[in-house]
Amino acid sequence: MKEERKKHLRNLGVWTWSWVASLALATFGPKFIWDDHLALTTFAIITNLVNGVLMILANRKLFNHYDELERKIHLESLALSLGLTVVVGLSYSLLDQTNLISFDAEIGNLVLFVGVTYLITLLINRKRYQ
């Protein structure tokens, strides 16, 4: 059972890093590697999208391996993270649209917020249920 979990975690790790690498390539490649070549940029973005889908499927496979308590902990953490991200993200966007902040609302900040929120709610839920 532990070996199977390790296998699923390794698989998720591989797809996650593959997605991160393809995102970096799609982000920086057009500017620094291939001088905004349309076909290469399109290919890099499609590759990133495919890697992202495969990462999600690997994550789903790992979640399906969890027992009921682990699923409950992760589901509650995901629900809180999603809700908070929608509320905070829309408020963040409104702050930018109304010029109440002096900088542009960047999606990267919202992605960071999702990750931190998920990590914190996961730690709280684990402590609460165990």
Backbone as CSV, one residue per row, in Angstrom:
resi,resn,N_x,N_y,N_z,CA_x,CA_y,CA_z,C_x,C_y,C_z
1,MET,0.829,-1.196,0.000,0.000,0.000,0.000,0.873,1.261,0.000
2,LYS,1.914,1.299,0.853,2.803,2.461,0.882,3.566,2.607,-0.425
3,GLU,3.955,1.489,-1.020,4.683,1.543,-2.290,3.800,2.110,-3.396
4,GLU,2.525,1.747,-3.378,1.607,2.265,-4.387,1.421,3.777,-4.220
5,ARG,1.326,4.222,-2.965,1.195,5.661,-2.706,2.444,6.394,-3.185
6,LYS,3.624,5.842,-2.900,4.872,6.460,-3.352,4.907,6.550,-4.879
7,LYS,4.403,5.493,-5.527,4.358,5.486,-6.987,3.462,6.612,-7.501
8,HIS,2.292,6.770,-6.885,1.373,7.836,-7.287,1.975,9.218,-7.007
9,LEU,2.652,9.362,-5.875,3.300,10.640,-5.547,4.423,10.969,-6.528
10,ARG,5.230,9.975,-6.862,6.311,10.182,-7.845,5.727,10.595,-9.195
11,ASN,4.672,9.897,-9.598,4.017,10.198,-10.870,3.477,11.626,-10.874
12,LEU,2.840,12.026,-9.782,2.344,13.394,-9.668,3.502,14.388,-9.697
13,GLY,4.583,14.061,-9.017,5.760,14.932,-9.013,6.337,15.114,-10.408
14,VAL,6.422,14.035,-11.152,6.954,14.107,-12.520,6.073,15.002,-13.383
15,TRP,4.753,14.784,-13.320,3.854,15.592,-14.150,3.800,17.041,-13.691
16,THR,3.924,17.268,-12.381,3.919,18.638,-11.877,5.150,19.391,-12.371
17,TRP,6.321,18.778,-12.247,7.535,19.450,-12.707,7.559,19.586,-14.218
18,SER,6.985,18.624,-14.912,6.884,18.725,-16.367,5.994,19.903,-16.754
19,TRP,4.898,20.075,-16.013,3.998,21.202,-16.271,4.699,22.531,-15.967
20,VAL,5.402,22.592,-14.842,6.121,23.816,-14.477,7.171,24.153,-15.546
21,ALA,7.905,23.150,-15.995,8.932,23.381,-17.022,8.296,23.839,-18.334
22,SER,7.185,23.210,-18.716,6.537,23.615,-19.969,5.916,25.006,-19.842
23,LEU,5.461,25.363,-18.635,4.948,26.716,-18.409,6.074,27.747,-18.543
24,ALA,7.222,27.431,-17.972,8.374,28.329,-18.087,8.786,28.476,-19.552
25,LEU,8.791,27.380,-20.272,9.168,27.429,-21.685,8.156,28.254,-22.491
26,ALA,6.864,28.042,-22.227,5.828,28.799,-22.944,5.861,30.276,-22.566
27,THR,6.268,30.571,-21.342,6.321,31.963,-20.876,7.549,32.694,-21.410
28,PHE,8.707,32.078,-21.276,9.959,32.765,-21.606,10.518,32.422,-22.984
29,GLY,10.085,31.308,-23.556,10.583,30.888,-24.863,10.369,31.911,-25.954
30,PRO,9.150,32.453,-26.096,8.924,33.410,-27.181,9.839,34.634,-27.113
31,LYS,10.174,35.063,-25.924,10.990,36.273,-25.774,12.493,35.984,-25.848
32,PHE,12.922,34.871,-25.227,14.355,34.637,-25.077,14.934,33.534,-25.959
33,ILE,14.080,32.675,-26.531,14.619,31.540,-27.285,14.258,31.615,-28.771
34,TRP,12.979,31.811,-29.096,12.593,31.740,-30.504,11.970,33.018,-31.063
35,ASP,12.186,34.134,-30.439,11.836,35.440,-30.986,10.392,35.516,-31.499
36,ASP,9.453,35.181,-30.650,8.008,35.290,-30.934,7.532,34.527,-32.169
37,HIS,8.168,33.421,-32.475,7.734,32.580,-33.597,6.366,31.982,-33.243
38,LEU,5.359,32.267,-34.055,3.979,31.903,-33.751,3.784,30.391,-33.591
39,ALA,4.322,29.612,-34.496,4.132,28.155,-34.447,4.780,27.559,-33.193
40,LEU,5.983,28.005,-32.867,6.661,27.485,-31.680,5.943,27.909,-30.401
41,THR,5.453,29.128,-30.376,4.719,29.615,-29.207,3.426,28.823,-29.034
42,THR,2.712,28.601,-30.121,1.474,27.811,-30.071,1.762,26.394,-29.593
43,PHE,2.805,25.786,-30.125,3.185,24.434,-29.712,3.532,24.388,-28.222
44,ALA,4.254,25.384,-27.738,4.641,25.427,-26.322,3.412,25.567,-25.428
45,ILE,2.459,26.370,-25.840,1.245,26.553,-25.037,0.400,25.286,-25.042
46,ILE,0.269,24.647,-26.193,-0.490,23.387,-26.263,0.205,22.315,-25.429
47,THR,1.516,22.255,-25.500,2.278,21.299,-24.690,2.048,21.552,-23.205
48,ASN,2.031,22.813,-22.814,1.769,23.163,-21.423,0.367,22.733,-21.011
49,LEU,-0.603,22.954,-21.869,-1.978,22.557,-21.584,-2.090,21.041,-21.409
50,VAL,-1.467,20.287,-22.291,-1.497,18.818,-22.200,-0.815,18.358,-20.917
51,ASN,0.334,18.944,-20.602,1.026,18.593,-19.359,0.159,18.918,-18.139
52,GLY,-0.560,20.034,-18.187,-1.444,20.408,-17.095,-2.567,19.396,-16.897
53,VAL,-3.163,18.953,-17.989,-4.228,17.942,-17.906,-3.674,16.639,-17.341
54,LEU,-2.500,16.229,-17.789,-1.888,15.002,-17.279,-1.530,15.134,-15.798
55,MET,-1.131,16.321,-15.369,-0.861,16.569,-13.953,-2.156,16.432,-13.141
56,ILE,-3.236,16.980,-13.646,-4.528,16.876,-12.955,-4.961,15.422,-12.852
57,LEU,-4.795,14.660,-13.912,-5.159,13.238,-13.875,-4.298,12.461,-12.879
58,ALA,-3.016,12.806,-12.799,-2.138,12.155,-11.815,-2.570,12.523,-10.400
59,ASN,-2.990,13.765,-10.195,-3.479,14.196,-8.888,-4.762,13.446,-8.523
60,ARG,-5.635,13.291,-9.493,-6.885,12.545,-9.273,-6.595,11.097,-8.903
61,LYS,-5.631,10.504,-9.582,-5.269,9.121,-9.290,-4.755,8.993,-7.853
62,LEU,-3.964,9.959,-7.416,-3.474,9.962,-6.034,-4.634,10.112,-5.063
63,PHE,-5.541,11.055,-5.329,-6.696,11.271,-4.452,-7.560,10.013,-4.367
64,ASN,-7.710,9.308,-5.471,-8.505,8.078,-5.463,-7.848,6.974,-4.644
65,HIS,-6.585,7.133,-4.356,-5.865,6.163,-3.537,-6.018,6.470,-2.047
66,TYR,-6.445,7.672,-1.707,-6.606,8.072,-0.309,-7.753,7.321,0.353
67,ASP,-7.661,7.190,1.680,-8.792,6.642,2.426,-9.830,7.746,2.638
68,GLU,-10.955,7.407,3.256,-12.054,8.373,3.401,-11.664,9.622,4.183
69,LEU,-10.902,9.461,5.257,-10.513,10.608,6.058,-9.594,11.549,5.275
70,GLU,-8.622,10.974,4.578,-7.720,11.809,3.777,-8.479,12.557,2.690
71,ARG,-9.429,11.881,2.067,-10.248,12.538,1.044,-11.036,13.697,1.647
72,LYS,-11.628,13.458,2.830,-12.412,14.499,3.494,-11.537,15.708,3.817
73,ILE,-10.346,15.455,4.343,-9.415,16.530,4.689,-9.063,17.350,3.446
74,HIS,-8.709,16.666,2.375,-8.324,17.361,1.140,-9.518,18.066,0.501
75,LEU,-10.678,17.425,0.521,-11.858,18.034,-0.077,-12.236,19.327,0.640
76,GLU,-12.215,19.315,1.968,-12.518,20.534,2.721,-11.477,21.616,2.444
77,SER,-10.213,21.216,2.373,-9.150,22.188,2.088,-9.303,22.777,0.693
78,LEU,-9.627,21.937,-0.271,-9.832,22.418,-1.633,-11.043,23.343,-1.725
79,ALA,-12.122,22.978,-1.026,-13.330,23.810,-1.051,-13.055,25.191,-0.457
80,LEU,-12.373,25.226,0.677,-12.034,26.514,1.294,-11.095,27.318,0.404
81,SER,-10.119,26.663,-0.176,-9.170,27.355,-1.056,-9.874,27.928,-2.275
82,LEU,-10.746,27.144,-2.880,-11.475,27.624,-4.045,-12.348,28.826,-3.685
83,GLY,-13.113,28.706,-2.612,-13.990,29.803,-2.199,-13.216,31.065,-1.883
84,LEU,-12.160,30.922,-1.102,-11.345,32.086,-0.754,-10.686,32.706,-1.987
85,THR,-10.247,31.873,-2.896,-9.588,32.372,-4.096,-10.557,33.145,-4.985
86,VAL,-11.776,32.651,-5.115,-12.766,33.375,-5.912,-13.065,34.729,-5.270
87,VAL,-13.340,34.733,-3.972,-13.690,35.986,-3.286,-12.514,36.965,-3.289
88,VAL,-11.350,36.496,-2.871,-10.170,37.367,-2.823,-9.747,37.777,-4.233
89,GLY,-9.807,36.846,-5.178,-9.402,37.154,-6.548,-10.276,38.211,-7.195
90,LEU,-11.576,38.115,-6.991,-12.466,39.126,-7.558,-12.270,40.483,-6.879
91,SER,-12.067,40.474,-5.575,-11.789,41.730,-4.866,-10.472,42.336,-5.343
92,TYR,-9.472,41.502,-5.532,-8.170,41.934,-6.036,-8.327,42.571,-7.422
93,SER,-9.113,41.939,-8.272,-9.367,42.474,-9.603,-10.104,43.816,-9.529
94,LEU,-11.076,43.904,-8.642,-11.811,45.170,-8.471,-10.898,46.293,-7.981
95,LEU,-9.993,45.956,-7.073,-9.035,46.951,-6.602,-8.207,47.504,-7.762
96,ASP,-7.832,46.615,-8.685,-7.061,47.032,-9.854,-7.928,47.855,-10.805
97,GLN,-9.137,47.383,-11.082,-10.021,48.080,-12.027,-10.388,49.484,-11.546
98,THR,-10.533,49.641,-10.252,-10.925,50.944,-9.700,-9.717,51.798,-9.320
99,ASN,-8.527,51.289,-9.646,-7.267,51.991,-9.369,-7.051,52.292,-7.886
100,LEU,-7.559,51.422,-7.022,-7.307,51.563,-5.587,-5.960,50.969,-5.194
101,ILE,-5.357,50.214,-6.106,-3.977,49.755,-5.914,-3.161,50.339,-7.060
102,SER,-1.904,50.616,-6.786,-1.073,51.319,-7.773,-0.368,50.379,-8.750
103,PHE,-0.688,49.096,-8.691,-0.056,48.113,-9.573,-1.139,47.271,-10.220
104,ASP,-0.754,46.524,-11.248,-1.702,45.651,-11.933,-1.910,44.370,-11.136
105,ALA,-3.145,43.898,-11.092,-3.458,42.613,-10.455,-2.919,41.513,-11.375
106,GLU,-1.959,40.772,-10.879,-1.315,39.720,-11.667,-1.836,38.349,-11.251
107,ILE,-2.040,37.493,-12.223,-2.554,36.150,-11.958,-1.572,35.342,-11.101
108,GLY,-0.296,35.626,-11.234,0.709,34.919,-10.438,0.489,35.092,-8.943
109,ASN,0.054,36.289,-8.550,-0.236,36.525,-7.131,-1.407,35.669,-6.671
110,LEU,-2.396,35.505,-7.537,-3.556,34.685,-7.198,-3.173,33.203,-7.124
111,VAL,-2.301,32.768,-8.008,-1.823,31.375,-7.971,-1.068,31.124,-6.666
112,LEU,-0.241,32.067,-6.271,0.464,31.956,-4.993,-0.538,31.895,-3.844
113,PHE,-1.570,32.733,-3.888,-2.608,32.736,-2.849,-3.298,31.374,-2.758
114,VAL,-3.620,30.772,-3.905,-4.257,29.451,-3.913,-3.367,28.435,-3.206
115,GLY,-2.091,28.415,-3.578,-1.161,27.444,-2.993,-1.001,27.607,-1.498
116,VAL,-0.823,28.842,-1.060,-0.642,29.107,0.371,-1.918,28.783,1.135
117,THR,-3.061,29.171,0.578,-4.341,28.897,1.230,-4.581,27.397,1.352
118,TYR,-4.300,26.662,0.285,-4.492,25.209,0.320,-3.575,24.575,1.367
119,LEU,-2.321,24.995,1.396,-1.370,24.452,2.361,-1.826,24.722,3.797
120,ILE,-2.227,25.947,4.073,-2.654,26.314,5.434,-3.918,25.558,5.828
121,THR,-4.917,25.520,4.933,-6.160,24.810,5.276,-5.922,23.312,5.397
122,LEU,-5.012,22.773,4.619,-4.680,21.348,4.723,-4.052,21.050,6.082
123,LEU,-3.115,21.888,6.508,-2.482,21.687,7.820,-3.498,21.821,8.956
124,ILE,-4.377,22.806,8.856,-5.409,22.991,9.891,-6.350,21.791,9.913
125,ASN,-6.802,21.348,8.758,-7.731,20.215,8.697,-7.086,18.919,9.164
126,ARG,-5.828,18.713,8.841,-5.132,17.505,9.318,-5.056,17.492,10.847
127,LYS,-4.731,18.652,11.397,-4.646,18.733,12.859,-6.029,18.526,13.493
128,ARG,-7.034,19.092,12.864,-8.394,19.006,13.379,-8.956,17.576,13.361
129,TYR,-8.621,16.815,12.337,-9.190,15.470,12.199,-8.321,14.347,12.743
130,GLN,-7.091,14.654,13.128,-6.244,13.562,13.612,-5.800,13.765,15.031
